[in-house]
Amino acid sequence: MSQEEMFVMDMVPAEQYRMRRLQVFNWGTFSGLHDIPIAEEGFLFIGRSGSGKSTLLDALSALLAPPQWLVFNAAAREGEKGRHDRSWISYIRGAWADQTDDASGEIAPQYLRLGTTWSALAVEFTDREGRVISLAQIHWLRGSANRAADVRHHFLAAERSFDIAAELKEFDLDLRSLKQKLADVRHFETFNAYSEYFRRLLGIESDMALKLLHKTQSAKNLGDLNTFLRDYMLDRPPTFDVAKRLVEEFAELDAAHQAVVTARRQVNTLRP
């Protein structure tokens, strides 16, 4: 390690976790297992268009970003409004090209993986004290299913290294056997439970930090600074909900008042 790198690392708090490894298995056009070491001092993905930079960033986003904010290939979508060329289906199936059907004229994606198939993602963090936290996910489709509603997810977290090749060897979508095999790993059926657990381990107080990470790692520009700060760095104040409730209650009171006024007018009209 150079003196410059040592200087950078000395400035990092001992309890701060830093990414050191990313694994993807059958993720998009990354067929099979790809194990990518990440420099704790920092890293940069470079490469020509189509080399897989966004695919790896999307893997990281899937591991960390809450589903309601997750947007695949977000940078390209900002540049081309309405572009939706990547999804859970395209990543699990391994979409690599679009082909026009000669008979119908419809454009259909071409997939690397047909039939029942699964993908796995894992990221590993460590701090200067040697503590390790691993997050992993498994996503699968059965048969010829190609709808978003057909995708199934399983989430895992461990306070140790997680090696996809070893941990998921001979995995056949039997979650009961997997849980028995990985008894020291925490298993979750929903992203919210998984997120709450790993945020506590990593010391992330709010999921707004994950929303900010997802925005900054894939954005071509941040747009208006005020909007960026409000939407990505500030928690929604509780007074917003109070104000909304007051408006709703006022509307109910106003409706009741109008009913009374109408009834009074009707009574006055009917008087002899």
C-alpha positions in Angstrom: 0.0 0.0 0.0 1.4 3.4 -1.0 1.9 6.3 1.4 -1.1 8.1 -0.2 -3.3 5.1 0.2 -2.2 4.7 3.9 -3.0 8.4 4.4 -6.5 7.9 3.0 -7.1 4.8 5.1 -5.9 6.5 8.3 -8.6 9.1 7.8 -11.3 6.4 7.7 -12.9 5.7 11.1 -12.1 2.2 12.4 -15.8 1.4 12.7 -16.7 2.5 9.1 -17.5 -0.4 6.7 -16.1 -0.3 3.2 -16.9 -2.5 0.3 -14.3 -5.1 -0.7 -16.0 -7.7 -2.9 -18.9 -8.0 -5.4 -20.1 -11.3 -6.8 -22.7 -11.8 -9.6 -23.9 -15.2 -10.8 -26.1 -15.4 -14.0 -26.8 -11.7 -13.9 -27.6 -10.2 -17.3 -24.9 -11.2 -19.8 -22.5 -12.1 -16.9 -23.2 -15.8 -17.2 -21.8 -18.0 -14.5 -19.9 -16.6 -11.5 -18.0 -13.4 -11.6 -16.1 -12.5 -8.4 -14.9 -8.9 -8.4 -12.4 -7.7 -5.7 -13.0 -4.0 -4.8 -10.2 -1.8 -3.5 -11.2 -0.5 0.0 -9.4 2.8 -0.9 -11.9 3.4 -3.7 -12.7 2.0 -7.1 -13.7 3.1 -10.6 -15.5 1.1 -13.3 -14.4 2.0 -16.8 -15.1 0.4 -20.2 -16.6 0.9 -23.5 -20.4 1.1 -24.0 -21.9 -2.3 -23.5 -19.0 -3.7 -21.5 -21.2 -4.2 -18.4 -20.5 -1.2 -16.2 -24.2 -0.4 -15.6 -24.9 -4.1 -15.1 -22.6 -4.2 -12.2 -23.9 -1.0 -10.8 -27.4 -2.4 -11.1 -26.3 -5.5 -9.1 -25.1 -3.2 -6.3 -28.4 -1.2 -6.5 -30.4 -4.4 -6.3 -28.5 -5.4 -3.1 -29.0 -2.1 -1.3 -31.8 0.1 -2.8 -35.4 -0.3 -1.5 -37.7 -1.7 -4.3 -39.8 1.5 -4.4 -36.7 3.5 -5.5 -34.9 0.8 -7.6 -34.4 1.9 -11.2 -32.2 -0.3 -13.4 -29.9 1.5 -15.8 -31.0 4.8 -14.3 -28.3 6.9 -16.0 -29.5 5.8 -19.5 -33.1 6.4 -18.5 -32.3 10.0 -17.6 -30.7 10.5 -21.0 -33.6 8.8 -22.9 -36.9 9.5 -21.1 -39.2 6.5 -21.3 -36.5 4.0 -22.0 -37.1 0.8 -20.0 -34.8 -1.8 -21.4 -33.7 -3.5 -18.2 -35.7 -5.3 -15.6 -35.6 -8.3 -13.2 -36.6 -10.5 -16.2 -33.9 -9.2 -18.5 -31.2 -9.7 -15.8 -32.3 -13.1 -14.6 -32.9 -14.4 -18.2 -29.8 -12.7 -19.6 -31.3 -10.6 -22.3 -28.6 -9.8 -24.9 -30.4 -8.6 -28.0 -33.8 -7.7 -29.6 -35.0 -9.6 -32.6 -37.9 -8.8 -34.9 -40.3 -11.7 -35.6 -40.8 -12.0 -39.4 -44.4 -13.1 -39.1 -45.8 -10.7 -36.6 -43.3 -7.9 -36.8 -43.1 -7.7 -33.1 -39.7 -7.1 -31.4 -38.8 -9.8 -28.8 -35.7 -10.0 -26.5 -33.3 -12.8 -27.0 -32.3 -14.6 -23.8 -29.2 -16.5 -22.7 -31.1 -18.6 -20.1 -34.4 -20.3 -20.8 -36.6 -22.5 -18.6 -36.2 -22.5 -14.8 -33.2 -20.3 -13.9 -31.8 -18.3 -11.0 -29.4 -15.5 -10.4 -27.4 -14.6 -7.3 -25.8 -11.4 -6.1 -23.5 -10.8 -3.1 -21.5 -7.8 -1.7 -19.0 -7.9 1.2 -18.1 -5.1 3.6 -15.3 -4.9 6.1 -14.0 -2.4 8.7 -10.5 -1.7 10.0 -11.1 -4.0 13.0 -11.6 -7.0 10.6 -15.3 -7.4 11.1 -17.1 -8.6 7.9 -20.7 -8.2 6.8 -22.0 -10.0 3.7 -25.3 -9.3 1.9 -26.7 -11.7 -0.7 -29.8 -12.2 -2.8 -31.2 -15.0 -4.9 -33.8 -14.3 -7.7 -35.4 -16.9 -9.9 -38.0 -17.7 -12.5 -39.6 -21.1 -13.0 -40.4 -22.7 -16.4 -41.0 -20.2 -19.2 -42.3 -17.4 -16.8 -41.5 -14.0 -18.1 -43.7 -11.6 -16.1 -42.5 -9.4 -13.3 -45.0 -11.0 -11.0 -43.4 -14.4 -11.6 -40.0 -13.3 -10.2 -39.2 -14.7 -6.7 -36.7 -13.3 -4.3 -34.8 -14.5 -1.2 -32.5 -12.3 0.9 -29.6 -13.2 3.1 -27.2 -11.5 5.5 -24.2 -12.9 7.3 -21.5 -11.5 9.7 -18.8 -13.4 7.7 -17.7 -13.8 4.2 -20.2 -15.3 1.8 -19.0 -17.2 -1.2 -21.6 -17.9 -3.9 -19.7 -20.8 -5.4 -19.5 -22.6 -2.1 -22.7 -21.5 -0.3 -25.0 -22.0 -3.2 -23.4 -25.1 -4.7 -26.1 -27.4 -6.1 -28.8 -25.0 -5.1 -32.1 -26.1 -6.7 -34.6 -23.5 -5.4 -35.2 -25.6 -2.3 -35.2 -22.8 0.3 -35.8 -25.2 3.2 -32.7 -27.1 2.5 -30.8 -23.9 1.9 -31.8 -22.5 5.3 -30.7 -25.8 7.0 -27.3 -25.7 5.1 -26.7 -22.0 6.0 -28.0 -22.1 9.6 -25.6 -19.3 10.6 -26.9 -16.9 7.9 -30.0 -14.7 8.4 -32.7 -15.4 5.9 -35.5 -13.0 4.9 -38.5 -13.2 2.7 -39.0 -9.5 2.2 -36.6 -6.7 1.3 -37.9 -4.5 4.2 -36.9 -7.0 6.9 -33.5 -7.6 5.2 -32.9 -3.9 4.8 -33.7 -3.1 8.5 -31.3 -5.8 9.5 -28.3 -4.8 7.3 -28.9 -1.1 8.1 -28.5 -1.8 11.8 -25.3 -3.9 11.1 -23.8 -1.2 8.9 -24.9 1.7 11.1 -27.2 3.3 8.5 -29.9 5.2 10.4 -32.2 6.0 7.5 -33.0 4.4 4.2 -32.8 7.9 2.7 -29.0 7.2 2.7 -29.6 4.2 0.4 -31.9 6.3 -1.9 -29.1 8.9 -2.1 -26.5 6.2 -2.9 -28.7 4.9 -5.7 -29.2 8.3 -7.1 -25.6 9.4 -7.1 -24.1 6.2 -8.4 -26.2 6.2 -11.6 -27.0 9.8 -12.3 -25.6 11.8 -15.2 -26.6 15.0 -13.5 -28.2 15.9 -10.2 -30.6 18.5 -11.5 -31.8 21.3 -9.3 -29.8 21.5 -6.1 -32.8 22.4 -3.9 -34.8 19.5 -5.2 -31.9 17.1 -4.8 -31.3 18.1 -1.2 -35.1 17.9 -0.4 -35.7 14.6 -2.1 -32.5 12.7 -1.3 -30.9 14.2 1.8 -33.7 15.3 4.1 -36.2 13.0 5.8 -39.8 13.8 5.3 -40.9 16.0 8.3 -43.7 14.6 10.4 -45.5 18.0 10.1 -46.4 17.1 6.5 -48.6 14.2 7.7 -50.1 16.4 10.4 -50.9 19.1 7.8 -52.5 16.5 5.5 -54.6 15.1 8.3 -55.8 18.6 9.3 -56.8 19.4 5.7 -58.7 16.1 5.5 -60.5 16.9 8.8 -61.3 20.4 7.7 -62.8 19.1 4.6 -65.1 16.8 6.7 -66.0 19.7 9.0 -66.7 21.9 6.0 -68.9 19.3 4.4 -70.9 18.9 7.7 -71.2 22.7 7.9 -72.5 22.9 4.3 -75.1 20.1 5.1 -76.3 22.1 8.1 -76.6 25.3 6.0 -78.5 23.5 3.3 -80.9 21.9 5.9 -81.5 25.3 7.4 -82.4 26.8 4.0 -84.7 23.9 3.3 -86.5 24.5 6.7 -86.8 28.2 6.0 -88.2 27.5 2.6 -90.9 25.1 3.9 -92.1 27.5 6.7 -95.6 28.9 6.1 
